[in-house]
């Protein structure tokens, strides 16, 4: 990646495309000076300084092979959605995560994100029977666009979150009752799990 002018000893970059801190953070050049009779050799270390030249990229968090989109199913009454984080080849960069408020990010007002980690949650746990997603706030499929930034470069991911219904289930019970029980005597209290009963 370097060249030297024999007459002056000037060392210059020969091919800028070869200089990459993430690949080779330093070079050791062996320089030889000769007057035609005697020669002296000296090692010269060139240290490459890192610059923010790489764009952060969201991980394929849902395993679909695509980093520009992701999908998640979230049961109603649950706020947690998932973690949408990324990587940056510039190791020294600090990444920040935000929710975009563009028209494509139609449900941005329903979500919160942890700026330092990419943890995405509903601001309020959704209710399948009272949908609030979509342009008309009447659907159970939400769309939110997230951004990762290293301070200079950015990448976006569109996350589609489907709110799923939680089925009511009655907890199995058994009870004992004396044969001489009075009218209105308590027998048992039935319990249910899952969706709230109307």
SVG drawing of the C-alpha trace seen along z (x, -y; Angstrom):
<svg xmlns="http://www.w3.org/2000/svg" viewBox="-81 -14 112 50">
<polyline fill="none" stroke="black" stroke-width="0.4" points="0.0,0.0 3.0,-2.3 5.7,-3.6 9.0,-5.4 10.8,-7.9 14.4,-6.6 16.1,-9.9 14.3,-11.8 13.1,-9.0 9.6,-10.3 7.1,-7.6 3.6,-8.0 0.4,-6.0 0.4,-3.8 -3.2,-2.5 -5.6,-4.1 -8.0,-1.2 -5.5,1.0 -5.5,-1.2 -8.1,0.1 -7.8,-0.1 -10.2,2.8 -8.0,5.1 -4.5,3.9 -4.1,1.4 -0.3,1.0 2.4,1.6 6.1,2.2 8.2,1.1 11.8,2.2 13.7,-0.8 17.2,-0.4 19.5,-3.3 22.5,-2.7 25.3,-4.9 26.2,-2.2 28.9,-0.8 27.4,-0.6 23.8,-0.1 21.8,-0.7 18.4,0.8 15.8,-0.6 12.3,0.5 9.6,-2.1 6.2,-1.5 3.2,-3.2 0.1,-3.2 -3.3,-3.6 -5.8,-5.7 -9.4,-4.7 -12.1,-6.8 -15.8,-6.4 -16.0,-4.9 -18.4,-2.0 -22.2,-2.0 -23.8,-0.1 -26.1,2.7 -29.1,4.2 -28.7,7.9 -31.1,10.5 -32.8,10.7 -35.7,12.8 -33.6,15.2 -35.4,14.5 -32.2,13.8 -33.1,10.1 -31.7,7.2 -34.1,4.5 -37.2,6.1 -38.2,8.1 -41.5,9.6 -42.7,10.5 -45.8,12.0 -46.7,10.5 -49.5,11.8 -52.0,9.2 -51.3,7.9 -47.6,8.2 -45.4,5.1 -42.1,6.7 -41.5,7.1 -37.8,7.9 -34.3,6.6 -33.3,5.1 -29.6,4.4 -26.8,4.1 -23.1,4.2 -20.5,1.7 -17.1,2.6 -15.8,-0.5 -15.3,1.0 -14.9,-2.3 -18.3,-3.6 -21.1,-4.0 -24.4,-3.0 -27.8,-4.7 -31.3,-3.3 -34.3,-5.5 -37.9,-5.1 -38.5,-7.1 -41.7,-9.2 -42.1,-9.0 -45.3,-8.0 -43.8,-4.5 -43.5,-4.1 -47.2,-4.4 -47.4,-3.1 -44.3,-4.8 -46.4,-6.4 -47.2,-3.0 -43.6,-1.9 -40.6,-2.8 -37.0,-1.8 -34.0,-1.7 -31.5,-4.0 -28.4,-2.1 -29.5,1.5 -32.4,1.6 -34.9,3.2 -38.3,2.5 -41.5,2.5 -45.1,1.4 -45.5,-1.8 -48.7,-0.2 -49.4,3.5 -51.8,4.1 -55.4,5.5 -56.4,7.8 -60.1,7.0 -59.4,3.2 -56.9,2.9 -54.9,-0.3 -52.5,0.4 -52.6,-0.8 -53.5,-4.1 -57.1,-3.8 -55.9,-2.6 -58.2,0.4 -55.8,3.3 -53.7,5.8 -50.7,5.5 -48.4,2.7 -45.5,1.3 -42.6,-0.7 -39.3,-1.8 -36.2,-1.7 -32.9,-3.4 -29.4,-2.6 -26.8,-5.4 -23.1,-5.6 -23.3,-9.4 -22.5,-9.7 -23.9,-6.7 -27.3,-5.1 -29.3,-1.9 -33.1,-1.4 -35.2,1.7 -39.0,2.0 -40.5,4.2 -44.0,5.6 -45.6,6.7 -48.7,8.8 -50.7,8.8 -52.1,12.2 -55.2,13.2 -54.8,14.9 -57.5,17.5 -59.4,17.7 -58.8,21.0 -60.6,22.1 -58.4,23.5 -59.5,27.1 -61.0,27.3 -62.6,29.8 -64.5,29.1 -66.0,30.9 -69.4,30.1 -71.1,31.4 -74.4,33.1 -76.1,30.8 -74.8,27.6 -77.1,24.6 -78.6,22.6 -76.0,20.1 -73.1,21.9 -69.8,21.2 -68.7,24.2 -65.7,22.9 -64.4,19.9 -63.5,20.7 -60.4,19.0 -59.4,18.3 -56.1,17.6 -55.4,15.7 -57.5,12.9 -59.5,10.7 -63.2,11.7 -65.8,9.3"/>
</svg>
